[in-house]
Each structure stands twice: as C-alpha cells, then as structure tokens.
Amino acid sequence: MLDAADLITEVKQQENQTQNSKYPCPYTLAVLKVLESLNKNNDFEEVIMWSEKINPDYLH
C-alpha cells in the first residue's frame, strides 16, 4: 500500500476539498488510508511523516 500511496502523492497534488468538490481527492484519500494503517501498526514516526503531506486547510 505504501508504494501505491507514494506514487499517488508523486503524480497528484492535494486538491482543495473546501470548494464543494463532487469527487474526493485521490491524494487525500491515499494519505488518509496510509495514516490509518500506520496508526493501527503503532508506526508513529511514519504517521508524523505522512501527516505532513496533508494541507488541513484543504479538508472539509
């Protein structure tokens, strides 16, 4: 999963979801899924690294 998420974050940018977008942002979804998985595995150093990839102002 990390390889796929790495690829997504390399080829896409996070989209601003506060502007009533009809479709979820693939970048945001990938990062949030990685964060969920890392958190379940108690890999907190990686959680911190991946959480820095998200712009919270783009979330709604």
C-alpha distance matrix in Angstrom:
0.0 3.8 5.5 5.3 6.2 8.6 10.0 10.7 12.4 14.3 15.7 16.3 18.2 18.3 20.9 23.7 23.3 26.7 28.5 28.1 25.4 25.2 21.5 18.6 17.1 13.7 13.3 14.3 12.3 8.9 10.4 11.8 8.9 7.4 11.1 11.6 9.2 10.7 14.0 14.0 13.5 16.2 14.5 16.8 17.2 13.6 14.2 17.2 15.7 13.1 15.9 18.1 16.1 17.4 21.1 22.4 25.4 23.2 22.3 24.7
3.8 0.0 3.8 5.5 5.0 5.9 8.5 9.8 10.4 12.1 14.4 15.2 16.7 17.0 20.1 22.9 23.0 26.3 28.3 28.3 25.8 26.1 22.5 19.4 17.3 14.1 12.7 13.8 12.7 9.0 9.3 11.5 9.6 6.8 10.1 11.8 9.6 9.7 13.4 14.3 13.2 15.3 12.8 14.8 14.4 10.7 12.0 14.5 12.5 10.3 13.6 15.3 13.5 15.5 19.2 20.9 23.9 22.2 21.6 24.5
5.5 3.8 0.0 3.8 5.5 5.1 6.3 8.7 10.0 10.6 12.6 14.2 16.5 17.5 20.6 23.8 24.2 27.7 29.2 29.4 26.6 26.8 23.1 20.4 18.0 14.5 13.3 15.3 14.4 10.6 11.6 14.3 12.5 10.2 13.6 15.4 13.3 13.5 17.2 18.0 16.8 18.9 16.3 18.2 17.3 13.7 15.3 17.4 14.8 12.9 16.3 17.4 15.1 17.4 20.8 23.0 25.7 23.6 23.5 26.5
5.3 5.5 3.8 0.0 3.8 5.4 5.1 6.2 8.7 9.9 10.8 12.0 14.6 15.5 18.2 21.4 21.6 25.2 26.5 26.4 23.4 23.4 19.7 17.2 15.0 11.3 10.8 13.1 11.8 8.3 10.3 12.9 11.1 9.9 13.5 14.9 13.5 14.5 17.8 18.5 18.1 20.4 18.1 19.8 19.4 15.6 16.4 18.6 16.3 13.5 16.5 17.7 14.9 16.5 19.8 21.9 24.2 21.8 21.5 24.3
6.2 5.0 5.5 3.8 0.0 3.8 5.3 5.0 6.2 8.5 10.1 10.3 12.1 12.5 15.5 18.5 18.8 22.2 23.9 24.0 21.3 21.7 18.1 15.2 12.7 9.4 7.9 9.8 9.2 5.4 6.7 9.7 8.7 7.3 10.5 12.5 11.8 12.4 15.5 16.8 16.8 18.5 16.2 17.3 16.9 13.1 13.4 15.4 13.1 10.1 12.8 14.1 11.3 12.8 16.1 18.2 20.7 18.4 18.2 21.1
8.6 5.9 5.1 5.4 3.8 0.0 3.8 5.5 5.3 6.2 8.9 10.1 11.8 13.1 16.4 19.6 20.5 23.8 25.4 26.0 23.3 24.2 20.7 17.9 14.9 11.9 9.6 11.9 12.2 8.7 8.8 12.3 11.9 9.7 12.5 15.1 14.2 13.9 17.1 18.9 18.2 19.5 16.6 17.6 16.3 12.7 13.8 15.1 12.1 9.9 13.1 13.4 10.7 13.2 16.4 19.0 21.4 19.4 19.8 23.1
10.0 8.5 6.3 5.1 5.3 3.8 0.0 3.8 5.5 5.1 6.3 8.5 11.2 13.2 16.1 19.6 20.7 24.2 25.2 25.7 22.7 23.3 19.7 17.5 14.5 11.2 9.7 12.8 13.0 9.8 11.0 14.5 13.9 12.5 15.5 17.8 17.0 17.2 20.4 21.9 21.5 23.0 20.3 21.3 20.1 16.5 17.4 18.7 15.7 13.3 16.2 16.3 13.1 15.2 18.0 20.8 22.7 20.3 21.0 24.1
10.7 9.8 8.7 6.2 5.0 5.5 3.8 0.0 3.8 5.4 5.4 5.8 8.5 10.0 12.6 16.2 17.0 20.6 21.6 22.0 18.9 19.5 16.0 13.7 10.7 7.5 6.1 9.6 9.9 7.2 9.0 12.3 12.1 11.6 14.4 16.5 16.4 17.1 19.9 21.5 21.7 23.1 20.7 21.4 20.6 17.0 17.1 18.4 15.8 12.8 15.0 15.3 11.8 13.0 15.6 18.1 19.8 17.1 17.7 20.7
12.4 10.4 10.0 8.7 6.2 5.3 5.5 3.8 0.0 3.8 5.7 5.4 6.6 8.1 11.4 14.7 16.1 19.4 20.7 21.7 19.0 20.3 17.1 14.5 11.0 8.8 5.8 8.7 10.3 7.9 7.9 11.6 12.5 11.4 13.4 16.2 16.5 16.5 19.0 21.2 21.3 22.2 19.5 19.6 18.5 15.1 15.2 15.8 13.0 10.3 12.3 12.0 8.4 10.2 12.7 15.6 17.3 15.1 16.1 19.5
14.3 12.1 10.6 9.9 8.5 6.2 5.1 5.4 3.8 0.0 3.8 5.9 7.7 10.5 13.6 17.0 18.9 22.1 23.0 24.2 21.4 22.8 19.6 17.5 13.9 11.7 9.1 12.4 14.0 11.5 11.6 15.4 16.0 14.6 16.8 19.7 19.6 19.3 22.1 24.3 23.9 24.8 21.9 22.0 20.4 17.1 17.9 18.1 14.9 12.9 15.2 14.3 10.9 13.2 15.3 18.6 20.0 17.8 19.3 22.8
15.7 14.4 12.6 10.8 10.1 8.9 6.3 5.4 5.7 3.8 0.0 3.8 7.0 10.2 12.5 16.2 18.0 21.4 21.7 22.8 19.6 20.7 17.6 16.1 12.7 10.5 9.0 12.7 14.1 12.1 13.2 16.7 17.2 16.5 18.9 21.4 21.5 21.8 24.5 26.5 26.5 27.6 24.9 25.1 23.8 20.4 20.8 21.3 18.2 15.9 17.8 17.0 13.4 14.9 16.5 19.7 20.6 17.9 19.5 22.6
16.3 15.2 14.2 12.0 10.3 10.1 8.5 5.8 5.4 5.9 3.8 0.0 3.8 6.7 8.7 12.4 14.2 17.6 17.9 19.0 16.0 17.3 14.4 12.8 9.2 7.9 6.2 9.7 11.6 10.6 11.6 14.6 15.8 15.7 17.6 20.0 20.8 21.3 23.5 25.6 26.1 27.1 24.7 24.5 23.6 20.3 20.0 20.3 17.8 15.0 16.2 15.6 11.8 12.4 13.6 16.6 17.2 14.3 16.0 19.0
18.2 16.7 16.5 14.6 12.1 11.8 11.2 8.5 6.6 7.7 7.0 3.8 0.0 3.8 6.2 9.6 12.0 14.9 15.5 17.2 14.7 16.8 14.4 12.6 8.8 8.8 6.3 8.8 11.7 11.4 11.3 14.1 16.1 16.1 17.2 19.8 21.1 21.3 23.1 25.6 26.3 26.8 24.5 23.8 22.8 19.8 19.1 18.9 16.6 14.1 14.5 13.5 9.8 9.9 10.4 13.5 13.8 11.2 13.4 16.6
18.3 17.0 17.5 15.5 12.5 13.1 13.2 10.0 8.1 10.5 10.2 6.7 3.8 0.0 3.8 6.7 8.7 11.7 12.8 14.4 12.3 14.7 12.5 10.2 6.7 7.9 5.3 6.1 9.5 10.2 9.7 11.7 14.3 14.8 15.3 17.8 19.6 19.9 21.2 23.8 25.0 25.3 23.3 22.3 21.8 19.1 17.6 17.5 15.9 13.1 12.6 12.1 8.7 7.4 7.6 10.2 10.6 7.7 9.6 12.9
20.9 20.1 20.6 18.2 15.5 16.4 16.1 12.6 11.4 13.6 12.5 8.7 6.2 3.8 0.0 3.8 6.0 9.0 9.4 11.0 8.9 11.7 10.2 8.7 5.9 8.6 7.6 7.8 10.8 12.5 12.5 13.7 16.3 17.5 17.9 19.9 22.1 22.8 23.7 26.1 27.7 28.0 26.4 25.4 25.1 22.5 20.7 20.6 19.4 16.5 15.6 15.2 12.2 10.1 9.3 11.0 10.3 6.7 8.9 11.3
23.7 22.9 23.8 21.4 18.5 19.6 19.6 16.2 14.7 17.0 16.2 12.4 9.6 6.7 3.8 0.0 3.8 5.5 6.4 8.8 8.0 11.5 11.0 9.8 8.2 11.5 10.7 9.7 12.6 14.9 14.5 15.0 18.0 19.4 19.2 20.9 23.6 24.2 24.6 27.1 29.0 29.0 27.7 26.2 26.2 24.0 21.7 21.4 20.7 18.0 16.3 16.0 13.6 10.8 8.8 9.5 7.7 4.3 6.9 8.8
23.3 23.0 24.2 21.6 18.8 20.5 20.7 17.0 16.1 18.9 18.0 14.2 12.0 8.7 6.0 3.8 0.0 3.8 5.4 6.2 5.7 8.9 8.7 7.4 7.3 11.0 11.1 9.3 11.4 14.4 14.3 13.9 16.7 18.8 18.5 19.6 22.5 23.6 23.6 25.8 28.1 28.3 27.4 26.1 26.7 24.4 21.8 21.9 21.7 18.6 16.8 17.3 15.1 11.9 10.5 10.0 8.8 5.3 5.4 6.1
26.7 26.3 27.7 25.2 22.2 23.8 24.2 20.6 19.4 22.1 21.4 17.6 14.9 11.7 9.0 5.5 3.8 0.0 3.8 5.6 7.3 10.7 11.6 10.8 11.1 14.8 14.7 12.5 14.7 17.8 17.3 16.5 19.6 21.7 20.8 21.8 25.0 25.9 25.5 27.8 30.3 30.2 29.5 27.8 28.4 26.5 23.7 23.4 23.6 20.9 18.5 18.8 17.2 13.7 11.5 10.2 7.9 5.8 6.0 5.2
28.5 28.3 29.2 26.5 23.9 25.4 25.2 21.6 20.7 23.0 21.7 17.9 15.5 12.8 9.4 6.4 5.4 3.8 0.0 3.8 5.6 9.2 11.0 11.4 11.8 15.6 16.0 14.6 16.6 19.6 19.7 19.2 22.1 24.2 23.8 24.8 27.8 28.9 28.7 31.0 33.4 33.5 32.6 31.1 31.6 29.5 26.8 26.6 26.5 23.7 21.6 21.7 19.7 16.5 14.3 13.6 11.0 8.7 9.5 8.7
28.1 28.3 29.4 26.4 24.0 26.0 25.7 22.0 21.7 24.2 22.8 19.0 17.2 14.4 11.0 8.8 6.2 5.6 3.8 0.0 3.8 6.3 8.9 9.9 11.5 15.2 16.4 14.8 16.0 19.4 19.9 19.0 21.4 24.0 23.8 24.2 27.2 28.8 28.6 30.4 33.0 33.4 32.9 31.7 32.5 30.2 27.5 27.8 27.8 24.7 22.8 23.4 21.3 18.0 16.4 15.3 13.4 10.8 10.4 8.7
25.4 25.8 26.6 23.4 21.3 23.3 22.7 18.9 19.0 21.4 19.6 16.0 14.7 12.3 8.9 8.0 5.7 7.3 5.6 3.8 0.0 3.8 5.5 7.0 8.6 12.1 13.8 12.8 13.7 16.9 18.0 17.5 19.5 22.1 22.4 23.0 25.6 27.3 27.6 29.3 31.7 32.4 31.7 30.8 31.5 28.8 26.4 27.0 26.5 23.2 21.8 22.5 19.9 17.0 16.0 15.6 14.2 10.9 10.8 10.2
25.2 26.1 26.8 23.4 21.7 24.2 23.3 19.5 20.3 22.8 20.7 17.3 16.8 14.7 11.7 11.5 8.9 10.7 9.2 6.3 3.8 0.0 3.8 6.8 9.5 12.4 14.9 14.1 14.1 17.3 19.0 18.4 19.7 22.7 23.3 23.4 25.8 28.0 28.3 29.5 32.0 33.2 32.6 32.1 33.1 30.2 27.9 28.9 28.4 24.9 23.8 24.9 22.2 19.4 18.9 18.5 17.6 14.2 13.5 12.5
21.5 22.5 23.1 19.7 18.1 20.7 19.7 16.0 17.1 19.6 17.6 14.4 14.4 12.5 10.2 11.0 8.7 11.6 11.0 8.9 5.5 3.8 0.0 3.8 6.5 8.8 11.7 11.3 10.9 13.9 15.9 15.6 16.6 19.4 20.5 20.7 22.8 25.0 25.6 26.8 29.1 30.4 29.7 29.5 30.3 27.3 25.2 26.4 25.8 22.1 21.5 22.7 19.7 17.3 17.5 17.5 17.2 13.6 12.8 12.8
18.6 19.4 20.4 17.2 15.2 17.9 17.5 13.7 14.5 17.5 16.1 12.8 12.6 10.2 8.7 9.8 7.4 10.8 11.4 9.9 7.0 6.8 3.8 0.0 3.8 6.3 8.8 7.8 7.3 10.5 12.3 11.8 13.0 15.9 16.8 17.0 19.2 21.3 21.9 23.2 25.5 26.7 26.0 25.7 26.6 23.6 21.4 22.7 22.2 18.5 17.8 19.2 16.4 14.0 14.6 14.6 15.0 11.4 10.2 10.8
17.1 17.3 18.0 15.0 12.7 14.9 14.5 10.7 11.0 13.9 12.7 9.2 8.8 6.7 5.9 8.2 7.3 11.1 11.8 11.5 8.6 9.5 6.5 3.8 0.0 3.8 5.4 5.3 6.2 8.6 10.1 10.7 12.3 14.4 15.5 16.6 18.5 20.1 21.1 22.8 24.7 25.7 24.5 24.1 24.5 21.4 19.6 20.6 19.5 16.0 15.6 16.5 13.4 11.4 12.2 13.1 13.6 9.9 9.7 11.6
13.7 14.1 14.5 11.3 9.4 11.9 11.2 7.5 8.8 11.7 10.5 7.9 8.8 7.9 8.6 11.5 11.0 14.8 15.6 15.2 12.1 12.4 8.8 6.3 3.8 0.0 3.8 5.5 5.1 6.0 8.6 9.9 10.5 12.2 14.2 15.3 16.5 18.2 19.8 21.3 22.7 24.2 22.7 22.9 23.2 19.8 18.4 19.8 18.4 14.8 15.3 16.4 13.0 12.0 13.8 15.1 16.3 12.9 12.6 14.8
13.3 12.7 13.3 10.8 7.9 9.6 9.7 6.1 5.8 9.1 9.0 6.2 6.3 5.3 7.6 10.7 11.1 14.7 16.0 16.4 13.8 14.9 11.7 8.8 5.4 3.8 0.0 3.8 5.5 5.3 6.3 8.7 10.1 10.8 12.4 14.4 15.7 16.6 18.3 20.3 21.4 22.4 20.6 20.4 20.3 17.0 15.8 16.8 15.1 11.6 12.2 12.9 9.4 8.8 10.9 12.8 14.3 11.3 11.6 14.6
14.3 13.8 15.3 13.1 9.8 11.9 12.8 9.6 8.7 12.4 12.7 9.7 8.8 6.1 7.8 9.7 9.3 12.5 14.6 14.8 12.8 14.1 11.3 7.8 5.3 5.5 3.8 0.0 3.8 5.5 5.2 6.1 8.6 9.9 10.5 12.2 14.3 15.3 16.3 18.4 20.1 20.7 19.4 18.8 19.2 16.3 14.3 15.3 14.4 10.8 10.4 11.8 8.9 7.0 9.0 10.0 11.9 9.2 8.5 11.4
12.3 12.7 14.4 11.8 9.2 12.2 13.0 9.9 10.3 14.0 14.1 11.6 11.7 9.5 10.8 12.6 11.4 14.7 16.6 16.0 13.7 14.1 10.9 7.3 6.2 5.1 5.5 3.8 0.0 3.8 5.6 5.2 6.1 8.6 9.9 10.5 12.3 14.2 15.3 16.7 18.6 19.9 18.9 19.0 19.9 16.7 14.7 16.6 16.0 12.2 12.2 14.4 11.7 10.2 12.6 13.0 15.1 12.4 10.9 12.9
8.9 9.0 10.6 8.3 5.4 8.7 9.8 7.2 7.9 11.5 12.1 10.6 11.4 10.2 12.5 14.9 14.4 17.8 19.6 19.4 16.9 17.3 13.9 10.5 8.6 6.0 5.3 5.5 3.8 0.0 3.8 5.5 5.2 6.3 8.7 10.0 10.8 12.3 14.2 15.6 16.8 18.3 16.8 17.3 17.8 14.3 13.1 15.2 14.0 10.2 11.4 13.4 10.7 10.4 13.5 14.7 17.1 14.6 13.7 16.2
10.4 9.3 11.6 10.3 6.7 8.8 11.0 9.0 7.9 11.6 13.2 11.6 11.3 9.7 12.5 14.5 14.3 17.3 19.7 19.9 18.0 19.0 15.9 12.3 10.1 8.6 6.3 5.2 5.6 3.8 0.0 3.8 5.5 5.1 6.1 8.6 9.9 10.4 12.1 14.3 15.4 16.1 14.5 14.3 14.7 11.4 9.8 11.5 10.5 6.7 7.6 9.8 7.5 7.4 10.9 12.1 15.0 13.2 12.3 15.3
11.8 11.5 14.3 12.9 9.7 12.3 14.5 12.3 11.6 15.4 16.7 14.6 14.1 11.7 13.7 15.0 13.9 16.5 19.2 19.0 17.5 18.4 15.6 11.8 10.7 9.9 8.7 6.1 5.2 5.5 3.8 0.0 3.8 5.4 5.0 6.1 8.7 9.8 10.4 12.4 14.3 15.1 14.3 14.0 15.3 12.5 9.9 12.1 12.2 8.6 8.3 11.3 9.9 8.6 11.7 11.6 14.8 13.1 11.2 13.6
8.9 9.6 12.5 11.1 8.7 11.9 13.9 12.1 12.5 16.0 17.2 15.8 16.1 14.3 16.3 18.0 16.7 19.6 22.1 21.4 19.5 19.7 16.6 13.0 12.3 10.5 10.1 8.6 6.1 5.2 5.5 3.8 0.0 3.8 5.4 5.1 6.3 8.6 9.9 10.8 12.6 14.3 13.7 14.4 15.9 12.8 10.9 13.9 13.8 10.3 11.0 14.2 12.7 12.1 15.3 15.5 18.5 16.7 14.7 16.7
7.4 6.8 10.2 9.9 7.3 9.7 12.5 11.6 11.4 14.6 16.5 15.7 16.1 14.8 17.5 19.4 18.8 21.7 24.2 24.0 22.1 22.7 19.4 15.9 14.4 12.2 10.8 9.9 8.6 6.3 5.1 5.4 3.8 0.0 3.8 5.4 5.1 6.0 8.4 9.9 10.7 12.1 10.7 11.7 12.7 9.3 8.2 11.3 10.8 7.6 9.4 12.3 11.1 11.6 15.3 16.0 19.3 17.8 16.4 18.9
11.1 10.1 13.6 13.5 10.5 12.5 15.5 14.4 13.4 16.8 18.9 17.6 17.2 15.3 17.9 19.2 18.5 20.8 23.8 23.8 22.4 23.3 20.5 16.8 15.5 14.2 12.4 10.5 9.9 8.7 6.1 5.0 5.4 3.8 0.0 3.8 5.5 5.1 5.9 8.6 9.9 10.3 9.3 9.2 10.8 8.2 5.7 8.7 9.5 6.7 7.1 10.7 10.5 10.5 14.0 14.0 17.6 16.8 15.1 17.5
11.6 11.8 15.4 14.9 12.5 15.1 17.8 16.5 16.2 19.7 21.4 20.0 19.8 17.8 19.9 20.9 19.6 21.8 24.8 24.2 23.0 23.4 20.7 17.0 16.6 15.3 14.4 12.2 10.5 10.0 8.6 6.1 5.1 5.4 3.8 0.0 3.8 5.6 5.2 6.3 8.8 9.9 10.3 10.8 13.3 11.1 8.6 11.9 13.1 10.5 10.5 14.3 14.1 13.5 16.7 16.1 19.6 18.7 16.3 18.1
9.2 9.6 13.3 13.5 11.8 14.2 17.0 16.4 16.5 19.6 21.5 20.8 21.1 19.6 22.1 23.6 22.5 25.0 27.8 27.2 25.6 25.8 22.8 19.2 18.5 16.5 15.7 14.3 12.3 10.8 9.9 8.7 6.3 5.1 5.5 3.8 0.0 3.8 5.4 5.2 6.4 8.8 8.8 10.6 12.8 10.3 9.1 12.8 13.5 11.2 12.4 15.8 15.5 15.8 19.3 19.2 22.8 21.6 19.6 21.5
10.7 9.7 13.5 14.5 12.4 13.9 17.2 17.1 16.5 19.3 21.8 21.3 21.3 19.9 22.8 24.2 23.6 25.9 28.9 28.8 27.3 28.0 25.0 21.3 20.1 18.2 16.6 15.3 14.2 12.3 10.4 9.8 8.6 6.0 5.1 5.6 3.8 0.0 3.8 5.4 5.1 6.2 5.2 7.0 9.1 6.9 6.0 9.8 10.6 9.2 10.7 13.9 14.3 15.1 18.6 18.8 22.5 21.9 20.2 22.5
14.0 13.4 17.2 17.8 15.5 17.1 20.4 19.9 19.0 22.1 24.5 23.5 23.1 21.2 23.7 24.6 23.6 25.5 28.7 28.6 27.6 28.3 25.6 21.9 21.1 19.8 18.3 16.3 15.3 14.2 12.1 10.4 9.9 8.4 5.9 5.2 5.4 3.8 0.0 3.8 5.3 4.9 6.0 6.5 9.7 8.8 6.6 9.9 12.0 10.8 11.0 14.5 15.5 15.6 18.8 18.2 22.0 21.8 19.7 21.6
14.0 14.3 18.0 18.5 16.8 18.9 21.9 21.5 21.2 24.3 26.5 25.6 25.6 23.8 26.1 27.1 25.8 27.8 31.0 30.4 29.3 29.5 26.8 23.2 22.8 21.3 20.3 18.4 16.7 15.6 14.3 12.4 10.8 9.9 8.6 6.3 5.2 5.4 3.8 0.0 3.8 5.5 7.8 9.5 12.7 11.7 10.2 13.7 15.4 14.1 14.6 18.2 18.8 18.8 22.1 21.4 25.1 24.6 22.2 23.8
13.5 13.2 16.8 18.1 16.8 18.2 21.5 21.7 21.3 23.9 26.5 26.1 26.3 25.0 27.7 29.0 28.1 30.3 33.4 33.0 31.7 32.0 29.1 25.5 24.7 22.7 21.4 20.1 18.6 16.8 15.4 14.3 12.6 10.7 9.9 8.8 6.4 5.1 5.3 3.8 0.0 3.8 5.4 8.4 11.1 10.2 10.0 13.4 14.7 14.0 15.3 18.4 19.2 20.0 23.4 23.2 27.0 26.5 24.5 26.5
16.2 15.3 18.9 20.4 18.5 19.5 23.0 23.1 22.2 24.8 27.6 27.1 26.8 25.3 28.0 29.0 28.3 30.2 33.5 33.4 32.4 33.2 30.4 26.7 25.7 24.2 22.4 20.7 19.9 18.3 16.1 15.1 14.3 12.1 10.3 9.9 8.8 6.2 4.9 5.5 3.8 0.0 3.8 5.5 8.8 9.1 8.6 11.4 13.4 13.5 14.2 17.1 18.7 19.4 22.6 22.2 26.0 26.1 24.2 26.3
14.5 12.8 16.3 18.1 16.2 16.6 20.3 20.7 19.5 21.9 24.9 24.7 24.5 23.3 26.4 27.7 27.4 29.5 32.6 32.9 31.7 32.6 29.7 26.0 24.5 22.7 20.6 19.4 18.9 16.8 14.5 14.3 13.7 10.7 9.3 10.3 8.8 5.2 6.0 7.8 5.4 3.8 0.0 3.8 5.7 5.6 6.4 9.0 10.3 10.8 12.2 14.8 16.2 17.6 20.9 21.2 24.9 25.0 23.6 26.0
16.8 14.8 18.2 19.8 17.3 17.6 21.3 21.4 19.6 22.0 25.1 24.5 23.8 22.3 25.4 26.2 26.1 27.8 31.1 31.7 30.8 32.1 29.5 25.7 24.1 22.9 20.4 18.8 19.0 17.3 14.3 14.0 14.4 11.7 9.2 10.8 10.6 7.0 6.5 9.5 8.4 5.5 3.8 0.0 3.8 5.3 4.7 6.2 8.6 9.8 10.2 12.5 14.7 15.8 18.8 18.8 22.6 23.1 21.8 24.3
17.2 14.4 17.3 19.4 16.9 16.3 20.1 20.6 18.5 20.4 23.8 23.6 22.8 21.8 25.1 26.2 26.7 28.4 31.6 32.5 31.5 33.1 30.3 26.6 24.5 23.2 20.3 19.2 19.9 17.8 14.7 15.3 15.9 12.7 10.8 13.3 12.8 9.1 9.7 12.7 11.1 8.8 5.7 3.8 0.0 3.8 5.4 5.3 6.5 8.8 10.0 11.3 13.5 15.5 18.4 19.1 22.7 23.3 22.6 25.5
13.6 10.7 13.7 15.6 13.1 12.7 16.5 17.0 15.1 17.1 20.4 20.3 19.8 19.1 22.5 24.0 24.4 26.5 29.5 30.2 28.8 30.2 27.3 23.6 21.4 19.8 17.0 16.3 16.7 14.3 11.4 12.5 12.8 9.3 8.2 11.1 10.3 6.9 8.8 11.7 10.2 9.1 5.6 5.3 3.8 0.0 3.8 5.3 5.0 6.1 8.4 10.0 11.3 13.4 16.8 17.9 21.4 21.4 20.8 23.8
14.2 12.0 15.3 16.4 13.4 13.8 17.4 17.1 15.2 17.9 20.8 20.0 19.1 17.6 20.7 21.7 21.8 23.7 26.8 27.5 26.4 27.9 25.2 21.4 19.6 18.4 15.8 14.3 14.7 13.1 9.8 9.9 10.9 8.2 5.7 8.6 9.1 6.0 6.6 10.2 10.0 8.6 6.4 4.7 5.4 3.8 0.0 3.8 5.5 5.3 5.9 8.6 10.2 11.4 14.6 15.0 18.7 18.9 17.8 20.6
17.2 14.5 17.4 18.6 15.4 15.1 18.7 18.4 15.8 18.1 21.3 20.3 18.9 17.5 20.6 21.4 21.9 23.4 26.6 27.8 27.0 28.9 26.4 22.7 20.6 19.8 16.8 15.3 16.6 15.2 11.5 12.1 13.9 11.3 8.7 11.9 12.8 9.8 9.9 13.7 13.4 11.4 9.0 6.2 5.3 5.3 3.8 0.0 3.8 5.6 5.1 6.4 9.2 10.6 13.3 13.9 17.5 18.2 17.7 20.7
15.7 12.5 14.8 16.3 13.1 12.1 15.7 15.8 13.0 14.9 18.2 17.8 16.6 15.9 19.4 20.7 21.7 23.6 26.5 27.8 26.5 28.4 25.8 22.2 19.5 18.4 15.1 14.4 16.0 14.0 10.5 12.2 13.8 10.8 9.5 13.1 13.5 10.6 12.0 15.4 14.7 13.4 10.3 8.6 6.5 5.0 5.5 3.8 0.0 3.8 5.6 5.5 7.4 10.0 12.9 14.5 17.8 18.1 18.2 21.5
13.1 10.3 12.9 13.5 10.1 9.9 13.3 12.8 10.3 12.9 15.9 15.0 14.1 13.1 16.5 18.0 18.6 20.9 23.7 24.7 23.2 24.9 22.1 18.5 16.0 14.8 11.6 10.8 12.2 10.2 6.7 8.6 10.3 7.6 6.7 10.5 11.2 9.2 10.8 14.1 14.0 13.5 10.8 9.8 8.8 6.1 5.3 5.6 3.8 0.0 3.8 5.3 5.4 7.6 11.1 12.7 16.0 15.7 15.4 18.8
15.9 13.6 16.3 16.5 12.8 13.1 16.2 15.0 12.3 15.2 17.8 16.2 14.5 12.6 15.6 16.3 16.8 18.5 21.6 22.8 21.8 23.8 21.5 17.8 15.6 15.3 12.2 10.4 12.2 11.4 7.6 8.3 11.0 9.4 7.1 10.5 12.4 10.7 11.0 14.6 15.3 14.2 12.2 10.2 10.0 8.4 5.9 5.1 5.6 3.8 0.0 3.8 5.3 5.7 8.7 9.5 13.1 13.3 12.8 16.0
18.1 15.3 17.4 17.7 14.1 13.4 16.3 15.3 12.0 14.3 17.0 15.6 13.5 12.1 15.2 16.0 17.3 18.8 21.7 23.4 22.5 24.9 22.7 19.2 16.5 16.4 12.9 11.8 14.4 13.4 9.8 11.3 14.2 12.3 10.7 14.3 15.8 13.9 14.5 18.2 18.4 17.1 14.8 12.5 11.3 10.0 8.6 6.4 5.5 5.3 3.8 0.0 3.8 5.5 7.6 9.5 12.5 13.1 13.7 17.2
16.1 13.5 15.1 14.9 11.3 10.7 13.1 11.8 8.4 10.9 13.4 11.8 9.8 8.7 12.2 13.6 15.1 17.2 19.7 21.3 19.9 22.2 19.7 16.4 13.4 13.0 9.4 8.9 11.7 10.7 7.5 9.9 12.7 11.1 10.5 14.1 15.5 14.3 15.5 18.8 19.2 18.7 16.2 14.7 13.5 11.3 10.2 9.2 7.4 5.4 5.3 3.8 0.0 3.8 6.7 9.5 12.1 11.6 12.5 16.2
17.4 15.5 17.4 16.5 12.8 13.2 15.2 13.0 10.2 13.2 14.9 12.4 9.9 7.4 10.1 10.8 11.9 13.7 16.5 18.0 17.0 19.4 17.3 14.0 11.4 12.0 8.8 7.0 10.2 10.4 7.4 8.6 12.1 11.6 10.5 13.5 15.8 15.1 15.6 18.8 20.0 19.4 17.6 15.8 15.5 13.4 11.4 10.6 10.0 7.6 5.7 5.5 3.8 0.0 3.8 6.0 8.8 8.2 8.7 12.4
21.1 19.2 20.8 19.8 16.1 16.4 18.0 15.6 12.7 15.3 16.5 13.6 10.4 7.6 9.3 8.8 10.5 11.5 14.3 16.4 16.0 18.9 17.5 14.6 12.2 13.8 10.9 9.0 12.6 13.5 10.9 11.7 15.3 15.3 14.0 16.7 19.3 18.6 18.8 22.1 23.4 22.6 20.9 18.8 18.4 16.8 14.6 13.3 12.9 11.1 8.7 7.6 6.7 3.8 0.0 3.8 5.4 5.7 7.4 11.0
22.4 20.9 23.0 21.9 18.2 19.0 20.8 18.1 15.6 18.6 19.7 16.6 13.5 10.2 11.0 9.5 10.0 10.2 13.6 15.3 15.6 18.5 17.5 14.6 13.1 15.1 12.8 10.0 13.0 14.7 12.1 11.6 15.5 16.0 14.0 16.1 19.2 18.8 18.2 21.4 23.2 22.2 21.2 18.8 19.1 17.9 15.0 13.9 14.5 12.7 9.5 9.5 9.5 6.0 3.8 0.0 3.8 5.3 5.4 8.4
25.4 23.9 25.7 24.2 20.7 21.4 22.7 19.8 17.3 20.0 20.6 17.2 13.8 10.6 10.3 7.7 8.8 7.9 11.0 13.4 14.2 17.6 17.2 15.0 13.6 16.3 14.3 11.9 15.1 17.1 15.0 14.8 18.5 19.3 17.6 19.6 22.8 22.5 22.0 25.1 27.0 26.0 24.9 22.6 22.7 21.4 18.7 17.5 17.8 16.0 13.1 12.5 12.1 8.8 5.4 3.8 0.0 3.8 5.6 7.9
23.2 22.2 23.6 21.8 18.4 19.4 20.3 17.1 15.1 17.8 17.9 14.3 11.2 7.7 6.7 4.3 5.3 5.8 8.7 10.8 10.9 14.2 13.6 11.4 9.9 12.9 11.3 9.2 12.4 14.6 13.2 13.1 16.7 17.8 16.8 18.7 21.6 21.9 21.8 24.6 26.5 26.1 25.0 23.1 23.3 21.4 18.9 18.2 18.1 15.7 13.3 13.1 11.6 8.2 5.7 5.3 3.8 0.0 3.8 6.7
22.3 21.6 23.5 21.5 18.2 19.8 21.0 17.7 16.1 19.3 19.5 16.0 13.4 9.6 8.9 6.9 5.4 6.0 9.5 10.4 10.8 13.5 12.8 10.2 9.7 12.6 11.6 8.5 10.9 13.7 12.3 11.2 14.7 16.4 15.1 16.3 19.6 20.2 19.7 22.2 24.5 24.2 23.6 21.8 22.6 20.8 17.8 17.7 18.2 15.4 12.8 13.7 12.5 8.7 7.4 5.4 5.6 3.8 0.0 3.8
24.7 24.5 26.5 24.3 21.1 23.1 24.1 20.7 19.5 22.8 22.6 19.0 16.6 12.9 11.3 8.8 6.1 5.2 8.7 8.7 10.2 12.5 12.8 10.8 11.6 14.8 14.6 11.4 12.9 16.2 15.3 13.6 16.7 18.9 17.5 18.1 21.5 22.5 21.6 23.8 26.5 26.3 26.0 24.3 25.5 23.8 20.6 20.7 21.5 18.8 16.0 17.2 16.2 12.4 11.0 8.4 7.9 6.7 3.8 0.0
